[in-house]
């Protein structure tokens, strides 16, 4: 299955070198180092507050690192990413901000103008028809009338419209039902050879279906970086089980919750 045709792009290499982020005296991300290439889909995993969203904000230049470097194709990006670099990215970080007075088609036409895509209509229609099962019945409706899941799918389409070389998706499956999630996963798997993708999700089944590599962050530090196969050690283990073995929940302060289960 393909939605973008044959597309040969230069191999991208992204290196994170001792990337660290502090908020005051609090270390939110400590010395993250990795090298990834086009064709990788990196599943970013960790507990709430581990530093995943901070990493994505650093990758998209929303935040500046306290120390360390982001190096793209051998060039350090510095404090402000060049416009040419930002054009190579597609990102869904924190939450989607759509112009809700527009229809889905009008919004993607607006995005196409930003990326200077003069003949994007075929792309727009194919993406929306794939992601929105009810596209024909809602194509004239404003985004303000869309459900949360429908808005999420339009936001994902806007990230892919310009065929980015670096795709960064923070919890893209939020608000999606099982059928919609399947459509998005199919799309990401189809697109994977053409880009370097970073994706986070609390649904490990989604990560298992799309990720080639894993970055596991806990307590602001990298606990694992490598291939999915190596993480599972060649066994048919469930990703959740392997993750729990790596990150042991802190049970030293177990609470007495018998009041919750004791019969009245």
N, C-alpha and C positions, 0 to 999 in steps of 0.2 A: 504494500500500500504506500502510495506517495502522494503528497499534496503540493509539492514544490518543483517537480520535474528534476531533471538531471542538473546538478549544481556542484561545480568543482570550485572549492575555495582553498585558499592557502592555509596550510596547517597552522593553527594558532597554538602558542605555548604561553601558559600563564604560570608564573612562579610567585608564591608568597614566601617571603623571607623574614622569619622572626617577627611576624605581624602581631602587634600588641596594642590593646586599647585600654586606657584608664579613664575612669570618671572620678576625678578627685584622687583620693587614695585607694579607691576600689579598682581592682584589676578585673575587667570584664572578659578580656581575651588575652592569652599569654603565649607569645612566641609561636604562632602558627606558621609552619613551614610545609610547603608541598609544591610539586610541579605537576601540572595536568595539561592535556592536549586535546585538540579536536577529536571528537569521537568518544571522549569520556562523558559519562553521565554520573556526576558525583552526588550521591545521596548524603545529605548532611543530617546527622542524627544526634540527639542528646535530650536531656531532660529540659523542662521549662527553666529558662534563665541560665542555660549553660553557655550561651554566647552565640548561638546560631544566627539570630537576626542581626546582631552586631556585626558578625562576619559579612553578611549580605549587604549591610549598609556601608561597610568599608569597600567591598567590591564594586559598589555602584557610586562611590564618591559622595554618598550622603553624609558619612562621617570621615574624619581624618584619623589615621592611626597615630597613636602616641609615639610609637617607634616601629621600625621595620619597614619593609618595602613591598609594593605590588609591582611586579615586572611583567610586562606584556611584550612578547616577541623580542626579548632581550633589552627592552627599554623601560627604565623605571618611570612610573606614571606621575610621580610627584604629588603636590597638594591639589592641583586642579587638573582633572583629566582633559586632554585635548578633545575638541568637538568631534574630530575624526574617530577617536577611540570610542566616544559615547555612541556614535552612529553604528558601531559594530556590536553594540549590546542591545539586548532586550531584557527587561527586568520587571518583575512583579514582586515588590518588596513592601512590607508593612501592610498596606491594603490598597486596593485599586481606587483611583480617583478618576471617575468618568464624567464627561460633560452630559449630565442627565437630561438636558433639554433636547438633545439630539436623539435620533434613532441609532440603532447599532450600526447600520450601514453608513450613516452620516458621520458617526464618530470615527469609524475606520478610514473614511475618506479624509477626515481631518488629520488623522495620524499619518496617512500616506503623504499628505502635503508637507508635514513636518520633515519626513524622511525623503522628500523630493522623489516620490514614486509616481510618475505621471500616468502610468497605465496599470493601476492597481486594482481595477474593478473586478477582474476575474479572480484575483487572489482573495479579495474581500468576500465575494459571494461563495467561493468554495470553502473558506474557513468558517463562515457563519453557518452555511448549510450543514457542515460536518458537526459543528459544536452545538448548534441550537436545533434540537429535533423539531421544534415548533416554529422554525424560522419564517416560513411563508405566512403564518398567521400573525406574527409579531413584527414583521419587517417595517411596518409603517408606524409602530408604536414607539414612544419615547422611552429612553432607558430608565427614566424615573418610575415607570410602571413595571419594570422587570423585577423578578425575584432576586434574592441574593445570589443564588446559584447561576442564574442567567447572566447577571452582571459579571460574575467571576469568569464565565466563559468568554464574554466579550473582551474582558481585560486580557485574558490569555491570547486571544486572537490578535489583539493589538501588539503584544510582545513578539509575535511571530511574523507579522505582516511584512517587515523589511528583511526577513531572513537573516537574523543576527548570527554572528559567529560566536558570541558569548551570551548564553541564555541563563538568567538567574531567576529562579522561581521559589519564593518563600511561601510555603503552604498553599500551593495552587489548587488543591483539592477541597479546600474549605467551602462548605455550602453545596457541594456537588452530590447528587444522588449516585447510586451505583452505576447507572447507565451513562451518566454524564462523565463520571470519573473514567469509565472504560474508554470513552471517546477521546478524552484528553490523553490518557496513557497511550492509546494507539497513535495519536498524533505525535507525541514526544518520541516514541520508539521509531516512527518513520523519519523524524527529523534528526535523530541523534547522530548519524554519521557526519552531518554537515556542521556541527557546532560542538563547543564545549559547554556542557550544561551543569549547573548546580541546582539541586532541588531539595527542599526539605518537606517532610510530612510526618505527622504523628501516626498515620496509618502505614505500618511497616509493610503491609501487603502491596501497597502502591510502590514503595521503594524497591521491593523485591522484583517487581515487574519491569522497572525502568532503569535502575542504576547498574552501572558497570563497576563503579568504585564507591567506597564508603569513607566518609570523614566523620568520626565519632568524637564529639566534644563533651567533656564533663568537667564541671568546676573550672571553666574557662580555659582548659587545656585540651590538647589533642590526645585522645586515648588510642585512636587507631586511624591510620591512613593507608589505604591500599585497595586492592581489588576485592570485589564481593566474594569471589571464589576463595581467595586466601583467608578472608574473614571467617567464612564458614568452614574453612580447613578441608575443603573437598567433600564434606559430609552433607547429607540431605537434612541438615538441621534447619529449624525455623529461625528466621532472622531475629525474632523477638527473644528466643531462648539464648542465642549467641550474644545478643546485646546485654541481656541481664547477667550473663556470666562475666562480661567485661566490666559493666558498671553495677556494682553492688549497692542497692538502696541502703541508706543509713537507717538502721532499725534500732539504734542505741537508745532512742527515746520513745519506745513503744508506749502508746497510750492505752489506758483501760477503757474499752468501748463496750463493756458488757451491758451498760445501761441501755445501749441501742438495741440489743438483741434479746434482753430479758423480757419475758412476758409480763404484762401488766397484772 
